Amino acid sequence: MNASHTLTPRQAARDTLRAYFGGAPTRYPIDPVAVARSLGVNVYQSPLPNSTSGMIARTHVDGGTDILVNTEHAPKRQRFTVAHELGHYTAIVNDPARAEAPFVHKRDSLSSCGTNSEEIFANQFAAELLMPEDEVTRARRVGASALSLASQFDVSLDAMNFRLANLRLA
């Protein structure tokens, strides 16, 4: 994302969920594949190198956008990967300088390192899309454990623990 772009990952994910549900989400877990398809993004499972969780690409200016998800990875990992790739998509389509250009992004071991601004945006978007702050906070305040929250939002316990730490709810 360019420096003048002010859309936050949290707001982008909330806007995406509101558009998908026609208002605030009413059920969990969120299905990131259904959300992607509602945006016109194709999602395919594919055998990818083990170091690549997934990728998103639009290879032609007038072409469609495709997400590929590694069939060898656990289903919860695949869900986060689709949400992560949607974060890239949202950042791109909301940036007038890049909205129409071809692109390719891969989710690999570097994606979670927290050193690339586009990867940080995509990870934060995915966390908010799958584990909305308001819902996680509300459930945590009434005593929900990390394990029960991970089950409720259909994410790994590690992903939920990261989310709780990032929201200062751990």
C-alpha positions, 0 to 999 in steps of 0.5 A: 500500500502506498503511504497516502492510502489510509484504509486500515486493515480493521476498517477494510475487514469490517467494510467487507463483512458489512457488504457480505452480510448486508449489515453486521455479521450475524453468524460465526464462523465466517466463511472466507471462501464465500466472502471471496466469491461474493467479491468476484474472486475465484478460490481454488485448492491446489497442490502448492510447494509446502512453503507456500500456503496460498497465493492471489493473482490477477495476471491480466488487466481485464482478467479475473482474480484467483486465490489458490490455497495449498491442499496439503495444509490444515483446513484452519490454515487454509481459512486463514490463508484465504482471508489473508489473500483477501486482505491483499485484494482489498488493499489493491482494489482500494488503491487507485494506483494499483486497482486495475493492474495485474498482481501476484502475492504469495503467502509463505513463511515470510508472510508472518514475519511482520516486516513487510507492510503489505503482509502486515495489512493482509494478516491484520485484515485476516484476523479481523475478518475471521475473529472480529475484535468486537465479537472476540472482546465481548466473548472474552469479557464473559469468560470465554477461553482461548480454546472455546474462542478458537472453536467458535471462530474456527481458527487454530488455537495459535491464531486465537492466542495471537489475536488475544495478545494483539487485542490485549485480552490474553 
